[in-house]
Each structure stands twice: as C-alpha cells, then as structure tokens.
C-alpha cells in the first residue's frame, strides 16, 4: 500500500489546527492506495468556531469594500498557484477526472475574482424622498456569521461560490465540508490561511449529522448556506426557520434533456454524454432523463449506443479517461442498486462494457436504459451516478409534460433548431435553469444558480443573486435642518 504523499487534514479554529480522531482515506480509483488522514472533531468545538468567527467578523466588516476585494484577489492568486496540487488531491480523494478537477479549480479562481470586483461596486441605491430635505438611501449590510455546509461532488467550486460572496459582503464563516472531500477542503483552507485573518473562516471536519446538527440547533450563526441531499436540506430548513435564521438550501435534481425531431444528433449526443456522464453522473445538474420525440428515437438510440460504448472509464488521474470511479463505497452500493433494478425492469440502450484500469476501484459502467414509464422509480429518483433513462414522447407537448413530471426542478435542456419551440420550452419548463442546445450542467459562474420545486429553497447562488443572500438591506434616511 502507498503511504507516500499522504496528506493530513485538520479542523481549523481561529487559525489553529484541532487534534482529533484519525480516519484513513483511500483512493476510489485504487482502493489499495492511502491518500490521506482526517482528524475529526466533535460537537463541543462548534461554539468555539462560531465565537472565533464572530470576533473576526467585526474587524473584517469594518474594512472598505476595496480592501476586502483586494484580499479576495490575493486569494485568487494563491489558489491559482496551488491549482495542480489541489486538483490532484481532489481527484485522488473523490474520483473526479483530473481534467474536470483542473477546470473546477480554475472556476474557483474565477469566482474569487468575480466577487473581488464587487468590492468596488455600489452596494445600495439613492431613493427619492417625499420631503426635499430628506436624503434617503439603501445599503447592504453583513449578516454576521454564516454557516456553510458543502458536499463532496464539487469540492472546490461549491465552497468558493458560497464563501467568496459571504466574505465580500462582510461576513465570517464556519465551514463544514463533507468528509468525502475534507482533504481537499483542508488544502483550500491552507490557502485561505495564507491570506485571511485568523478566525474569519473556521473549518470543521467530522460527522455531518453531529457537527451539522450542532451548527444548526445550537450555534450562534446568522445564516446557513447548504448544498446536499433533499432530506438533509429540508431538515436544515425547518430548524433554521424555527430559529428565524436566514437560509438557502440547494438539494436534488432529476434533470431532463429533451430531444426534438429536428435536433442535430451529433451535437445533441455529445452534449448528452457530457451532461449525463461527466463526474460519473455525480452532479445535481446531471441529465438523468432523456426524453425524445417518437420519430427521432431510433436514430438517437443508435448514436447513443455507439457513443456510450466508446467512453473510457478508468483512474481519475489518467487524462485519457472520460469517467473516473464514483466517490465512495456508499455511492458504489447505492448506484449499483439502481443499476440492478434497471437490468431487471428496463431494457439496455447503451452501455460501456470495459474499464480501462486493472486497479480495484469504485468503477461503474455508464448505462442508458428504456422500457419504463415516467412514473417508474428510475425516472423519478435521483440516482447520482453514470445512468440515464430514455423516455419516448408522441410530440412536443407530451415531451414537456414528461419533462415536468418530477418533484424536482433544477435544470432542463432541449435540443432543437426550432426557435418557436425553443422559446415555448423556456417558458413552460418547470426548472430554475433552462437551456437550449446546451447540456443541463455547466451554468456559468456569473449567472444565478438554483432550482424550483424540491430542488431548492428558492433562493439563488452565484452571480449578483448571491450578494442578496449574504447581506441584509438597510434603508437609511436623514433630514437636514436649514
């Protein structure tokens, strides 16, 4: 077993590492390889972290927007300097292919620079008053201490798209990353500590249920930003609502790619493969349903069969591989449960039959099936793996009905050259992000990110929308005498 280059991850409170119990992390691409060691903490330290954040926030909030922006720009520089190490560690820890991981770190740099620039922009409006002697205006003010709970599937981008706007708005952060991405989180925290004052970001590694519940139920936080499962998100939302804490939850998805009879199939299949199988399908925006008009279905199936058979699945650090493994044993067992159901109750349309690795890892062959209706478990539940179900529609109207037939509403795409039907889809689709001739994943960092129905608490992340969440609006009026 390899013990070289083993990275040790610690919680950090007020700039100091916290000792704790040790958990060994293995590479999902090669289960004989040790990647790192996590040192867990338990719930008593949560209040210590929030107190450190509260103390640091006061000094941080007093800085000018320009100074806060300059600090975020320095963070971007440091992250870029460490991009190779962070990407390699993340790929080794949770199995995302190295090409994707490098792109994700680059996205983190872009996010930091985007929000750094907000430090020099207006944070309010002058509002006309009825009395000409009154000067009336609004301004954004910080919330205080923000709890941030992040998932493992985007170990760099999601933490930064939460933390960067929180910081530029003048807040401090208590960050609870998923244990499956805690090595990467610790590496990012190393970068943060080179630039930020102690206590401004405090990171806690440990049990999600234990630390997360303590953060939600007892800690003196002023807001919570959460990305994760629907069940946990609803639990978090209920607790925050009972405490009158501002919250946002980004949860599950059962996203759809609709293919109309006039679609360019070569371009469509390429986009579907990317939307469905990158990150081994472990994206909340992955295309897990493909709905096609009846007339184009035979040609679409032929092209999908050929394209999926040619996908290369193997070790995450091999840049020739399109997919790596799924992230963990739990993921492997969960996804394979759905694969077994699909093999029993559906018909295989397309499958990758070989794995380009002789290592033991959590590899799952990409699979597309048909032969179940829109109410079937495979068409309704989020699989979160390299899997999609193909559903047939008689016409455009039925395709939209099937697309909307889900509890979720995160992302939806349509492939067509018909401008009228494109606009109808954009209007009628019950999803927070709707796209034409683009995959369901890949929304740009400057655009609002979020869903409808059970996918989201109906707030938005990224872009200008994030600034609204991480601040409160104060309306000011002053009357001059004279």
QUIFENFEN-V327768 format. One record per residue. N is the residue number from 0. RES is the residue in one small letter. PHI is phi in whole degrees, -180 to 180 (999 if undefined). PSI is psi in whole degrees, -180 to 180 (none if undefined). NEAR is the number of other C-alpha atoms within 12 Angstrom. Layout:
n=N res=RES phi=PHI psi=PSI near=NEAR
n=N res=RES phi=PHI psi=PSI near=NEAR
This chain:
n=0 res=x phi=999 psi=144 near=12
n=1 res=x phi=-84 psi=129 near=15
n=2 res=x phi=-120 psi=7 near=17
n=3 res=x phi=-76 psi=148 near=11
n=4 res=x phi=56 psi=33 near=15
n=5 res=x phi=-78 psi=128 near=22
n=6 res=x phi=-100 psi=135 near=30
n=7 res=x phi=-106 psi=132 near=33
n=8 res=x phi=-115 psi=131 near=41
n=9 res=x phi=-125 psi=150 near=37
n=10 res=x phi=-66 psi=153 near=44
n=11 res=x phi=-130 psi=122 near=43
n=12 res=x phi=-127 psi=125 near=37
n=13 res=x phi=53 psi=38 near=34
n=14 res=x phi=83 psi=2 near=28
n=15 res=x phi=-116 psi=137 near=22
n=16 res=x phi=-70 psi=145 near=28
n=17 res=x phi=-112 psi=127 near=29
n=18 res=x phi=-71 psi=156 near=22
n=19 res=x phi=-175 psi=179 near=23
n=20 res=x phi=-63 psi=151 near=19
n=21 res=x phi=-103 psi=136 near=19
n=22 res=x phi=-126 psi=127 near=25
n=23 res=x phi=-85 psi=136 near=26
n=24 res=x phi=-109 psi=134 near=37
n=25 res=x phi=-111 psi=153 near=36
n=26 res=x phi=-75 psi=120 near=43
n=27 res=x phi=-66 psi=-15 near=38
n=28 res=x phi=-81 psi=-22 near=44
n=29 res=x phi=-155 psi=96 near=33
n=30 res=x phi=-69 psi=-6 near=28
n=31 res=x phi=-90 psi=-5 near=18
n=32 res=x phi=-101 psi=123 near=23
n=33 res=x phi=-80 psi=130 near=27
n=34 res=x phi=-103 psi=-38 near=37
n=35 res=x phi=-173 psi=-180 near=34
n=36 res=x phi=-130 psi=130 near=33
n=37 res=x phi=-98 psi=138 near=39
n=38 res=x phi=-109 psi=103 near=30
n=39 res=x phi=-77 psi=148 near=35
n=40 res=x phi=-116 psi=169 near=33
n=41 res=x phi=-118 psi=179 near=28
n=42 res=x phi=-60 psi=-29 near=28
n=43 res=x phi=-58 psi=-23 near=19
n=44 res=x phi=-83 psi=-8 near=33
n=45 res=x phi=-63 psi=-44 near=39
n=46 res=x phi=-66 psi=-36 near=29
n=47 res=x phi=-60 psi=-41 near=31
n=48 res=x phi=-66 psi=-42 near=45
n=49 res=x phi=-70 psi=-35 near=43
n=50 res=x phi=-66 psi=-41 near=28
n=51 res=x phi=-62 psi=-42 near=34
n=52 res=x phi=-65 psi=-42 near=42
n=53 res=x phi=-61 psi=-42 near=36
n=54 res=x phi=-66 psi=-45 near=26
n=55 res=x phi=-69 psi=-31 near=32
n=56 res=x phi=-63 psi=-36 near=38
n=57 res=x phi=-62 psi=-46 near=22
n=58 res=x phi=-70 psi=-39 near=23
n=59 res=x phi=-63 psi=-44 near=34
n=60 res=x phi=-65 psi=-27 near=31
n=61 res=x phi=-77 psi=-14 near=19
n=62 res=x phi=-71 psi=153 near=22
n=63 res=x phi=-69 psi=158 near=20
n=64 res=x phi=-58 psi=-37 near=28
n=65 res=x phi=-64 psi=-41 near=24
n=66 res=x phi=-70 psi=-40 near=25
n=67 res=x phi=-64 psi=-40 near=37
n=68 res=x phi=-63 psi=-41 near=32
n=69 res=x phi=-64 psi=-36 near=27
n=70 res=x phi=-66 psi=-43 near=33
n=71 res=x phi=-65 psi=-35 near=40
n=72 res=x phi=-64 psi=-40 near=32
n=73 res=x phi=-63 psi=-38 near=25
n=74 res=x phi=-61 psi=-41 near=36
n=75 res=x phi=-61 psi=-42 near=34
n=76 res=x phi=-62 psi=-46 near=26
n=77 res=x phi=-65 psi=-40 near=31
n=78 res=x phi=-64 psi=-41 near=38
n=79 res=x phi=-65 psi=-37 near=28
n=80 res=x phi=-64 psi=-28 near=18
n=81 res=x phi=-105 psi=15 near=27
n=82 res=x phi=-62 psi=-41 near=30
n=83 res=x phi=-66 psi=-45 near=24
n=84 res=x phi=-65 psi=-42 near=26
n=85 res=x phi=-67 psi=-45 near=38
n=86 res=x phi=-63 psi=-43 near=41
n=87 res=x phi=-65 psi=-44 near=35
n=88 res=x phi=-63 psi=-44 near=43
n=89 res=x phi=-64 psi=-44 near=48
n=90 res=x phi=-62 psi=-38 near=47
n=91 res=x phi=-73 psi=-29 near=43
n=92 res=x phi=-82 psi=-44 near=51
n=93 res=x phi=-127 psi=5 near=50
n=94 res=x phi=87 psi=5 near=54
n=95 res=x phi=-72 psi=134 near=50
n=96 res=x phi=-55 psi=143 near=43
n=97 res=x phi=-62 psi=-34 near=37
n=98 res=x phi=-62 psi=-44 near=29
n=99 res=x phi=-65 psi=-40 near=36
n=100 res=x phi=-67 psi=-38 near=39
n=101 res=x phi=-63 psi=-40 near=32
n=102 res=x phi=-64 psi=-36 near=27
n=103 res=x phi=-68 psi=-40 near=37
n=104 res=x phi=-64 psi=-40 near=40
n=105 res=x phi=-60 psi=-38 near=29
n=106 res=x phi=-63 psi=-39 near=33
n=107 res=x phi=-60 psi=-41 near=41
n=108 res=x phi=-63 psi=-45 near=35
n=109 res=x phi=-61 psi=-42 near=31
n=110 res=x phi=-63 psi=-44 near=42
n=111 res=x phi=-62 psi=-41 near=45
n=112 res=x phi=-70 psi=-37 near=34
n=113 res=x phi=-61 psi=-49 near=34
n=114 res=x phi=-77 psi=-26 near=42
n=115 res=x phi=-58 psi=-40 near=33
n=116 res=x phi=-66 psi=-24 near=29
n=117 res=x phi=-66 psi=-19 near=34
n=118 res=x phi=-65 psi=-20 near=32
n=119 res=x phi=-107 psi=9 near=18
n=120 res=x phi=-106 psi=163 near=22
n=121 res=x phi=-62 psi=141 near=18
n=122 res=x phi=-119 psi=28 near=27
n=123 res=x phi=-175 psi=-173 near=20
n=124 res=x phi=-138 psi=148 near=18
n=125 res=x phi=-87 psi=131 near=17
n=126 res=x phi=-119 psi=126 near=18
n=127 res=x phi=-58 psi=139 near=15
n=128 res=x phi=-110 psi=154 near=16
n=129 res=x phi=-66 psi=-34 near=11
n=130 res=x phi=-93 psi=121 near=14
n=131 res=x phi=-64 psi=-14 near=15
n=132 res=x phi=-89 psi=2 near=14
n=133 res=x phi=-106 psi=127 near=18
n=134 res=x phi=-99 psi=119 near=20
n=135 res=x phi=-122 psi=133 near=22
n=136 res=x phi=-154 psi=164 near=21
n=137 res=x phi=-118 psi=156 near=20
n=138 res=x phi=-150 psi=153 near=23
n=139 res=x phi=-88 psi=138 near=28
n=140 res=x phi=-126 psi=154 near=27
n=141 res=x phi=-65 psi=157 near=35
n=142 res=x phi=-81 psi=-39 near=36
n=143 res=x phi=129 psi=-109 near=38
n=144 res=x phi=-107 psi=125 near=45
n=145 res=x phi=-110 psi=128 near=48
n=146 res=x phi=-84 psi=132 near=54
n=147 res=x phi=-125 psi=119 near=47
n=148 res=x phi=-117 psi=119 near=51
n=149 res=x phi=-120 psi=153 near=43
n=150 res=x phi=-89 psi=180 near=40
n=151 res=x phi=-92 psi=-17 near=38
n=152 res=x phi=-78 psi=-25 near=45
n=153 res=x phi=-127 psi=80 near=43
n=154 res=x phi=-72 psi=-14 near=48
n=155 res=x phi=-110 psi=-52 near=48
n=156 res=x phi=-65 psi=-48 near=41
n=157 res=x phi=-66 psi=-47 near=39
n=158 res=x phi=-56 psi=-42 near=48
n=159 res=x phi=-73 psi=-34 near=48
n=160 res=x phi=-74 psi=-10 near=46
n=161 res=x phi=-95 psi=-47 near=52
n=162 res=x phi=-72 psi=-41 near=50
n=163 res=x phi=-60 psi=-51 near=49
n=164 res=x phi=-67 psi=-32 near=45
n=165 res=x phi=-61 psi=-43 near=52
n=166 res=x phi=-68 psi=-46 near=51
n=167 res=x phi=-65 psi=-24 near=51
n=168 res=x phi=-82 psi=-2 near=49
n=169 res=x phi=96 psi=16 near=46
n=170 res=x phi=-95 psi=164 near=46
n=171 res=x phi=-108 psi=166 near=48
n=172 res=x phi=-134 psi=138 near=57
n=173 res=x phi=-112 psi=117 near=55
n=174 res=x phi=-111 psi=124 near=49
n=175 res=x phi=-115 psi=97 near=54
n=176 res=x phi=-79 psi=157 near=49
n=177 res=x phi=-63 psi=144 near=40
n=178 res=x phi=-61 psi=-31 near=42
n=179 res=x phi=-69 psi=-10 near=44
n=180 res=x phi=-128 psi=21 near=45
n=181 res=x phi=-74 psi=-28 near=49
n=182 res=x phi=-63 psi=-47 near=48
n=183 res=x phi=-64 psi=-42 near=50
n=184 res=x phi=-60 psi=-41 near=47
n=185 res=x phi=-65 psi=-38 near=42
n=186 res=x phi=-65 psi=-41 near=37
n=187 res=x phi=-64 psi=-40 near=45
n=188 res=x phi=-62 psi=-35 near=46
n=189 res=x phi=-57 psi=-42 near=31
n=190 res=x phi=-65 psi=-46 near=31
n=191 res=x phi=-57 psi=-42 near=37
n=192 res=x phi=-69 psi=-21 near=28
n=193 res=x phi=-68 psi=-22 near=22
n=194 res=x phi=-119 psi=-40 near=25
n=195 res=x phi=-90 psi=152 near=34
n=196 res=x phi=-66 psi=150 near=28
n=197 res=x phi=-58 psi=138 near=30
n=198 res=x phi=90 psi=-14 near=36
n=199 res=x phi=-69 psi=-38 near=43
n=200 res=x phi=-124 psi=127 near=52
n=201 res=x phi=-120 psi=130 near=50
n=202 res=x phi=-117 psi=134 near=56
n=203 res=x phi=-119 psi=123 near=53
n=204 res=x phi=-108 psi=128 near=49
n=205 res=x phi=163 psi=-164 near=41
n=206 res=x phi=-60 psi=127 near=27
n=207 res=x phi=-63 psi=-43 near=32
n=208 res=x phi=-68 psi=-40 near=22
n=209 res=x phi=-73 psi=-55 near=22
n=210 res=x phi=-69 psi=-41 near=35
n=211 res=x phi=-63 psi=-45 near=41
n=212 res=x phi=-66 psi=-37 near=29
n=213 res=x phi=-65 psi=-42 near=31
n=214 res=x phi=-60 psi=-42 near=43
n=215 res=x phi=-73 psi=-44 near=43
n=216 res=x phi=-91 psi=-29 near=29
n=217 res=x phi=-124 psi=-27 near=24
n=218 res=x phi=-72 psi=150 near=33
n=219 res=x phi=-88 psi=68 near=30
n=220 res=x phi=-101 psi=159 near=38
n=221 res=x phi=-106 psi=-13 near=37
n=222 res=x phi=-162 psi=161 near=41
n=223 res=x phi=-136 psi=133 near=49
n=224 res=x phi=-118 psi=122 near=49
n=225 res=x phi=-128 psi=138 near=48
n=226 res=x phi=-130 psi=129 near=45
n=227 res=x phi=171 psi=-151 near=36
n=228 res=x phi=-71 psi=158 near=31
n=229 res=x phi=-64 psi=-44 near=27
n=230 res=x phi=-60 psi=-46 near=19
n=231 res=x phi=-69 psi=-38 near=25
n=232 res=x phi=-62 psi=-42 near=32
n=233 res=x phi=-67 psi=-38 near=25
n=234 res=x phi=-62 psi=-46 near=24
n=235 res=x phi=-63 psi=-43 near=39
n=236 res=x phi=-62 psi=-42 near=32
n=237 res=x phi=-63 psi=-42 near=23
n=238 res=x phi=-67 psi=-45 near=25
n=239 res=x phi=-61 psi=-42 near=32
n=240 res=x phi=-62 psi=-40 near=21
n=241 res=x phi=-67 psi=-25 near=14
n=242 res=x phi=-99 psi=1 near=20
n=243 res=x phi=57 psi=41 near=17
n=244 res=x phi=-97 psi=133 near=29
n=245 res=x phi=-63 psi=137 near=32
n=246 res=x phi=-145 psi=156 near=41
n=247 res=x phi=-139 psi=139 near=39
n=248 res=x phi=-131 psi=126 near=44
n=249 res=x phi=-109 psi=124 near=45
n=250 res=x phi=-125 psi=-131 near=41
n=251 res=x phi=-87 psi=178 near=41
n=252 res=x phi=-156 psi=152 near=46
n=253 res=x phi=-135 psi=71 near=52
n=254 res=x phi=-76 psi=156 near=54
n=255 res=x phi=-127 psi=141 near=54
n=256 res=x phi=-114 psi=115 near=50
n=257 res=x phi=-97 psi=130 near=57
n=258 res=x phi=-116 psi=115 near=51
n=259 res=x phi=-92 psi=168 near=40
n=260 res=x phi=-70 psi=-12 near=30
n=261 res=x phi=-104 psi=10 near=29
n=262 res=x phi=-67 psi=147 near=31
n=263 res=x phi=-77 psi=105 near=23
n=264 res=x phi=-68 psi=-34 near=30
n=265 res=x phi=-63 psi=-47 near=22
n=266 res=x phi=-69 psi=-37 near=23
n=267 res=x phi=-64 psi=-48 near=38
n=268 res=x phi=-64 psi=-39 near=35
n=269 res=x phi=-59 psi=-44 near=25
n=270 res=x phi=-68 psi=-39 near=34
n=271 res=x phi=-65 psi=-42 near=46
n=272 res=x phi=-60 psi=-44 near=47
n=273 res=x phi=-66 psi=-46 near=34
n=274 res=x phi=-67 psi=-28 near=40
n=275 res=x phi=-92 psi=-39 near=46
n=276 res=x phi=-114 psi=-14 near=47
n=277 res=x phi=-63 psi=151 near=45
n=278 res=x phi=57 psi=25 near=46
n=279 res=x phi=54 psi=34 near=49
n=280 res=x phi=73 psi=9 near=46
n=281 res=x phi=-92 psi=58 near=44
n=282 res=x phi=-130 psi=142 near=43
n=283 res=x phi=-68 psi=-18 near=46
n=284 res=x phi=-101 psi=9 near=49
n=285 res=x phi=-65 psi=148 near=42
n=286 res=x phi=-83 psi=98 near=49
n=287 res=x phi=-100 psi=-3 near=54
n=288 res=x phi=-130 psi=136 near=55
n=289 res=x phi=-122 psi=118 near=49
n=290 res=x phi=-112 psi=122 near=47
n=291 res=x phi=-127 psi=144 near=42
n=292 res=x phi=-64 psi=147 near=33
n=293 res=x phi=-56 psi=-40 near=24
n=294 res=x phi=-69 psi=-26 near=20
n=295 res=x phi=-101 psi=-6 near=29
n=296 res=x phi=-58 psi=-47 near=29
n=297 res=x phi=-59 psi=-44 near=19
n=298 res=x phi=-67 psi=-39 near=25
n=299 res=x phi=-63 psi=-44 near=39
n=300 res=x phi=-62 psi=-41 near=35
n=301 res=x phi=-61 psi=-45 near=20
n=302 res=x phi=-70 psi=-38 near=26
n=303 res=x phi=-64 psi=-42 near=37
n=304 res=x phi=-59 psi=-46 near=26
n=305 res=x phi=-66 psi=-46 near=22
n=306 res=x phi=-69 psi=-43 near=31
n=307 res=x phi=-68 psi=-36 near=37
n=308 res=x phi=-61 psi=-27 near=25
n=309 res=x phi=-90 psi=-5 near=23
n=310 res=x phi=-64 psi=143 near=33
n=311 res=x phi=-105 psi=122 near=33
n=312 res=x phi=-114 psi=129 near=42
n=313 res=x phi=-176 psi=-159 near=37
n=314 res=x phi=-63 psi=140 near=41
n=315 res=x phi=-63 psi=-30 near=44
n=316 res=x phi=-85 psi=-3 near=34
n=317 res=x phi=-89 psi=113 near=26
n=318 res=x phi=-68 psi=-11 near=22
n=319 res=x phi=-79 psi=-14 near=19
n=320 res=x phi=-87 psi=136 near=29
n=321 res=x phi=-82 psi=-37 near=38
n=322 res=x phi=-124 psi=147 near=48
n=323 res=x phi=-104 psi=-161 near=50
n=324 res=x phi=-78 psi=170 near=50
n=325 res=x phi=-76 psi=169 near=49
n=326 res=x phi=-78 psi=-25 near=50
n=327 res=x phi=-159 psi=171 near=35
n=328 res=x phi=-62 psi=-41 near=25
n=329 res=x phi=-61 psi=-45 near=16
n=330 res=x phi=-63 psi=-44 near=30
n=331 res=x phi=-59 psi=-46 near=29
n=332 res=x phi=-70 psi=-40 near=20
n=333 res=x phi=-64 psi=-50 near=23
n=334 res=x phi=-64 psi=-42 near=35
n=335 res=x phi=-64 psi=-27 near=26
n=336 res=x phi=-62 psi=-43 near=21
n=337 res=x phi=-69 psi=-37 near=33
n=338 res=x phi=-62 psi=-43 near=32
n=339 res=x phi=-62 psi=-42 near=21
n=340 res=x phi=-62 psi=-42 near=23
n=341 res=x phi=-64 psi=-41 near=29
n=342 res=x phi=-66 psi=-28 near=24
n=343 res=x phi=-82 psi=-42 near=16
n=344 res=x phi=-114 psi=-1 near=19
n=345 res=x phi=-132 psi=178 near=27
n=346 res=x phi=-115 psi=136 near=25
n=347 res=x phi=-72 psi=129 near=30
n=348 res=x phi=-99 psi=-44 near=33
n=349 res=x phi=-152 psi=143 near=32
n=350 res=x phi=-156 psi=143 near=34
n=351 res=x phi=-91 psi=121 near=31
n=352 res=x phi=-94 psi=-18 near=20
n=353 res=x phi=-122 psi=154 near=20
n=354 res=x phi=-112 psi=128 near=28
n=355 res=x phi=-88 psi=51 near=28
n=356 res=x phi=-157 psi=143 near=24
n=357 res=x phi=-101 psi=9 near=15
n=358 res=x phi=-89 psi=151 near=21
n=359 res=x phi=-79 psi=120 near=21
n=360 res=x phi=-152 psi=-180 near=32
n=361 res=x phi=-90 psi=61 near=39
n=362 res=x phi=-90 psi=136 near=42
n=363 res=x phi=-131 psi=128 near=48
n=364 res=x phi=-71 psi=131 near=36
n=365 res=x phi=-56 psi=142 near=48
n=366 res=x phi=-146 psi=136 near=42
n=367 res=x phi=-125 psi=133 near=45
n=368 res=x phi=-128 psi=165 near=38
n=369 res=x phi=-139 psi=-179 near=32
n=370 res=x phi=96 psi=8 near=22
n=371 res=x phi=-120 psi=158 near=26
n=372 res=x phi=-92 psi=179 near=23
n=373 res=x phi=-70 psi=-12 near=30
n=374 res=x phi=-92 psi=-8 near=19
n=375 res=x phi=-67 psi=152 near=23
n=376 res=x phi=-50 psi=-42 near=24
n=377 res=x phi=-65 psi=-24 near=39
n=378 res=x phi=-98 psi=-4 near=40
n=379 res=x phi=-117 psi=-34 near=30
n=380 res=x phi=-95 psi=146 near=30
n=381 res=x phi=-75 psi=118 near=40
n=382 res=x phi=-84 psi=-40 near=41
n=383 res=x phi=61 psi=48 near=43
n=384 res=x phi=-157 psi=-177 near=48
n=385 res=x phi=-78 psi=70 near=49
n=386 res=x phi=-148 psi=143 near=52
n=387 res=x phi=-148 psi=153 near=50
n=388 res=x phi=-112 psi=136 near=51
n=389 res=x phi=-100 psi=126 near=46
n=390 res=x phi=-123 psi=140 near=43
n=391 res=x phi=-99 psi=139 near=36
n=392 res=x phi=-121 psi=142 near=27
n=393 res=x phi=-67 psi=-37 near=21
n=394 res=x phi=-157 psi=-176 near=23
n=395 res=x phi=-60 psi=-46 near=32
n=396 res=x phi=-62 psi=-42 near=21
n=397 res=x phi=-68 psi=-34 near=23
n=398 res=x phi=-60 psi=-42 near=37
n=399 res=x phi=-68 psi=-41 near=38
n=400 res=x phi=-59 psi=-44 near=23
n=401 res=x phi=-66 psi=-42 near=36
n=402 res=x phi=-58 psi=-39 near=45
n=403 res=x phi=-84 psi=-5 near=37
n=404 res=x phi=-84 psi=72 near=29
n=405 res=x phi=-160 psi=154 near=35
n=406 res=x phi=-73 psi=-18 near=27
n=407 res=x phi=-97 psi=168 near=38
n=408 res=x phi=-160 psi=55 near=39
n=409 res=x phi=-88 psi=-63 near=45
n=410 res=x phi=-141 psi=147 near=46
n=411 res=x phi=-149 psi=140 near=54
n=412 res=x phi=-127 psi=154 near=51
n=413 res=x phi=-132 psi=144 near=48
n=414 res=x phi=-118 psi=114 near=44
n=415 res=x phi=-167 psi=159 near=31
n=416 res=x phi=-107 psi=10 near=20
n=417 res=x phi=-93 psi=112 near=20
n=418 res=x phi=-66 psi=-40 near=17
n=419 res=x phi=-63 psi=-48 near=13
n=420 res=x phi=-69 psi=-30 near=27
n=421 res=x phi=-60 psi=-49 near=29
n=422 res=x phi=-66 psi=-37 near=19
n=423 res=x phi=-62 psi=-41 near=21
n=424 res=x phi=-63 psi=-45 near=36
n=425 res=x phi=-60 psi=-35 near=26
n=426 res=x phi=-79 psi=-40 near=18
n=427 res=x phi=-92 psi=-14 near=26
n=428 res=x phi=-73 psi=132 near=38
n=429 res=x phi=-94 psi=66 near=33
n=430 res=x phi=-144 psi=151 near=37
n=431 res=x phi=-75 psi=-24 near=37
n=432 res=x phi=-131 psi=117 near=39
n=433 res=x phi=-124 psi=138 near=40
n=434 res=x phi=-142 psi=148 near=34
n=435 res=x phi=-117 psi=125 near=34
n=436 res=x phi=58 psi=32 near=34
n=437 res=x phi=-137 psi=150 near=34
n=438 res=x phi=-66 psi=163 near=38
n=439 res=x phi=-69 psi=-26 near=45
n=440 res=x phi=-91 psi=170 near=40
n=441 res=x phi=98 psi=20 near=32
n=442 res=x phi=-62 psi=136 near=28
n=443 res=x phi=-73 psi=156 near=23
n=444 res=x phi=-67 psi=-24 near=34
n=445 res=x phi=-88 psi=0 near=25
n=446 res=x phi=-105 psi=149 near=20
n=447 res=x phi=-63 psi=139 near=26
n=448 res=x phi=-121 psi=126 near=41
n=449 res=x phi=165 psi=172 near=39
n=450 res=x phi=-127 psi=-179 near=35
n=451 res=x phi=-111 psi=177 near=32
n=452 res=x phi=52 psi=-132 near=28
n=453 res=x phi=-85 psi=9 near=29
n=454 res=x phi=-85 psi=-17 near=40
n=455 res=x phi=-160 psi=158 near=38
n=456 res=x phi=-81 psi=8 near=37
n=457 res=x phi=80 psi=9 near=26
n=458 res=x phi=-90 psi=178 near=30
n=459 res=x phi=-131 psi=148 near=35
n=460 res=x phi=-107 psi=171 near=43
n=461 res=x phi=66 psi=171 near=36
n=462 res=x phi=56 psi=-157 near=29
n=463 res=x phi=-70 psi=-25 near=29
n=464 res=x phi=-59 psi=-34 near=25
n=465 res=x phi=-63 psi=-34 near=36
n=466 res=x phi=-64 psi=-32 near=40
n=467 res=x phi=-67 psi=-39 near=29
n=468 res=x phi=-70 psi=-44 near=37
n=469 res=x phi=-85 psi=15 near=42
n=470 res=x phi=-145 psi=165 near=33
n=471 res=x phi=-116 psi=153 near=25
n=472 res=x phi=-96 psi=127 near=20
n=473 res=x phi=-112 psi=129 near=18
n=474 res=x phi=-100 psi=126 near=19
n=475 res=x phi=-118 psi=143 near=20
n=476 res=x phi=-145 psi=137 near=21
n=477 res=x phi=-137 psi=132 near=16
n=478 res=x phi=-105 psi=128 near=15
n=479 res=x phi=-98 psi=141 near=11
n=480 res=x phi=-97 psi=131 near=9
n=481 res=x phi=158 psi=none near=6
